[in-house]
């Protein structure tokens, strides 16, 4: 099919899907529709990629300890927020499409360097490449954290649009890839040795999706329980990016505290998996709170090192990430340190008593004081 034919067919199937009420009788049909739509979108993506001009994406060199992308509609204040956080000059104006490039800025905060990206504004049908949308969304895939920047006047409408476009572009936020395996085999057709979600993902649907993927002989193992049809189809078609997203309401100064609290409550009710903060970039309200929020959401934490017969150096904390262990601490100090490692002694929340002796696999907690002993 040509590009336009594929788009028309996708729109037809999406309209059919929208008009289908989901219940036990229609569950199978809905799953098949979603599978067909995913297959056609994959075909369209391949055609658009092969037919496009070289070098169309926004090339952004990753720098610092983490990359944070500001994603939102035009004129929500992303450029102002970047400038307020980093002193980075950016074109700023209260009209659409002020920023047509990805503008990076570097925020030094709590002994880390955070690369902040002011992304061009996303509009309706951005995933279909309207308003440079595909280029923008390709950069989003490379971000360690995506901040959905919303205008305080239109929080629900803007968040819904942004999630619709990112979802169509293969981005999934604050969720994990379903726990399933797809292994090609030499014979046997479509076999399902284990399906812990057979109530919601029946064999007939699995067979249909595998057929659409042109997998004649394949083994499908579903470890996850109560997996829904959409997540199963997503996982089968691959090419998805599972990312961490948070919400920042900008222009807080336009409403009272009570009105802002009401808006936050509405967002929390509809999007419970998203952490929420707020700022007024223009009036420089809560910028320190925003920086702390981003740093915390990236999973950073401080631990402190102690040399034998010396006091801990609280002026120079070591930055590690949530769930890091002692081995990772050693690597942060010097990549060969763990090779001569004997044991460590820790004082802090990660141990049962002060100066408990631990090994390389011991997970550290914020504020731990660590003394490392080598051979």
FENBEL-V601436 format. One record per residue. N is the residue number from 0. RES is the residue in one letter. SS is DSSP state (H for helix, E for strand, L for the rest). Layout:
BEGIN
{{N RES SS} {N RES SS}}
END
This chain:
BEGIN
{{0 X L} {1 X L} {2 X H} {3 X H} {4 X H} {5 X H} {6 X H} {7 X H} {8 X H} {9 X H} {10 X H} {11 X H} {12 X H} {13 X H} {14 X H} {15 X H} {16 X H} {17 X H} {18 X L} {19 X L} {20 X L} {21 X L} {22 X L} {23 X L} {24 X L} {25 X L} {26 X H} {27 X H} {28 X H} {29 X H} {30 X H} {31 X H} {32 X H} {33 X H} {34 X H} {35 X H} {36 X H} {37 X H} {38 X H} {39 X H} {40 X H} {41 X H} {42 X H} {43 X H} {44 X H} {45 X H} {46 X H} {47 X H} {48 X H} {49 X H} {50 X H} {51 X L} {52 X L} {53 X L} {54 X L} {55 X L} {56 X L} {57 X L} {58 X L} {59 X L} {60 X L} {61 X L} {62 X L} {63 X L} {64 X L} {65 X E} {66 X E} {67 X E} {68 X E} {69 X E} {70 X E} {71 X L} {72 X L} {73 X L} {74 X L} {75 X L} {76 X L} {77 X H} {78 X H} {79 X H} {80 X H} {81 X H} {82 X H} {83 X H} {84 X H} {85 X H} {86 X L} {87 X L} {88 X L} {89 X L} {90 X L} {91 X L} {92 X L} {93 X L} {94 X L} {95 X L} {96 X L} {97 X L} {98 X L} {99 X L} {100 X L} {101 X L} {102 X E} {103 X E} {104 X E} {105 X E} {106 X E} {107 X E} {108 X E} {109 X L} {110 X L} {111 X E} {112 X E} {113 X E} {114 X E} {115 X E} {116 X E} {117 X E} {118 X L} {119 X L} {120 X L} {121 X L} {122 X L} {123 X L} {124 X L} {125 X H} {126 X H} {127 X H} {128 X L} {129 X H} {130 X H} {131 X H} {132 X H} {133 X H} {134 X H} {135 X H} {136 X H} {137 X H} {138 X H} {139 X H} {140 X L} {141 X L} {142 X L} {143 X L} {144 X E} {145 X E} {146 X E} {147 X E} {148 X E} {149 X E} {150 X E} {151 X L} {152 X L} {153 X L} {154 X H} {155 X H} {156 X H} {157 X H} {158 X H} {159 X H} {160 X H} {161 X H} {162 X H} {163 X H} {164 X H} {165 X H} {166 X H} {167 X H} {168 X L} {169 X L} {170 X E} {171 X E} {172 X E} {173 X L} {174 X L} {175 X L} {176 X L} {177 X L} {178 X L} {179 X E} {180 X E} {181 X E} {182 X E} {183 X E} {184 X L} {185 X L} {186 X L} {187 X L} {188 X L} {189 X E} {190 X E} {191 X E} {192 X E} {193 X E} {194 X E} {195 X L} {196 X L} {197 X L} {198 X L} {199 X L} {200 X L} {201 X L} {202 X H} {203 X H} {204 X H} {205 X H} {206 X H} {207 X H} {208 X H} {209 X H} {210 X H} {211 X H} {212 X L} {213 X L} {214 X L} {215 X L} {216 X L} {217 X E} {218 X E} {219 X E} {220 X E} {221 X E} {222 X L} {223 X L} {224 X L} {225 X L} {226 X L} {227 X L} {228 X H} {229 X H} {230 X H} {231 X H} {232 X H} {233 X H} {234 X H} {235 X H} {236 X H} {237 X L} {238 X L} {239 X L} {240 X E} {241 X E} {242 X E} {243 X L} {244 X E} {245 X E} {246 X E} {247 X E} {248 X E} {249 X E} {250 X L} {251 X H} {252 X H} {253 X H} {254 X L} {255 X L} {256 X H} {257 X H} {258 X H} {259 X H} {260 X H} {261 X H} {262 X H} {263 X H} {264 X H} {265 X H} {266 X H} {267 X H} {268 X H} {269 X H} {270 X L} {271 X L} {272 X L} {273 X L} {274 X L} {275 X E} {276 X E} {277 X E} {278 X L} {279 X E} {280 X L} {281 X L} {282 X L} {283 X L} {284 X E} {285 X L} {286 X H} {287 X H} {288 X H} {289 X H} {290 X H} {291 X H} {292 X H} {293 X H} {294 X H} {295 X H} {296 X H} {297 X L} {298 X L} {299 X E} {300 X E} {301 X E} {302 X E} {303 X E} {304 X E} {305 X L} {306 X L} {307 X L} {308 X L} {309 X L} {310 X L} {311 X L} {312 X L} {313 X L} {314 X L} {315 X L} {316 X L} {317 X E} {318 X E} {319 X E} {320 X E} {321 X L} {322 X L} {323 X L} {324 X E} {325 X H} {326 X H} {327 X H} {328 X H} {329 X H} {330 X H} {331 X H} {332 X H} {333 X L} {334 X L} {335 X L} {336 X H} {337 X H} {338 X H} {339 X H} {340 X E} {341 X E} {342 X E} {343 X E} {344 X E} {345 X E} {346 X E} {347 X L} {348 X L} {349 X L} {350 X L} {351 X L} {352 X L} {353 X L} {354 X L} {355 X E} {356 X E} {357 X E} {358 X L} {359 X L} {360 X L} {361 X L} {362 X E} {363 X L} {364 X L} {365 X L} {366 X L} {367 X L} {368 X E} {369 X E} {370 X E} {371 X E} {372 X E} {373 X E} {374 X L}}
END
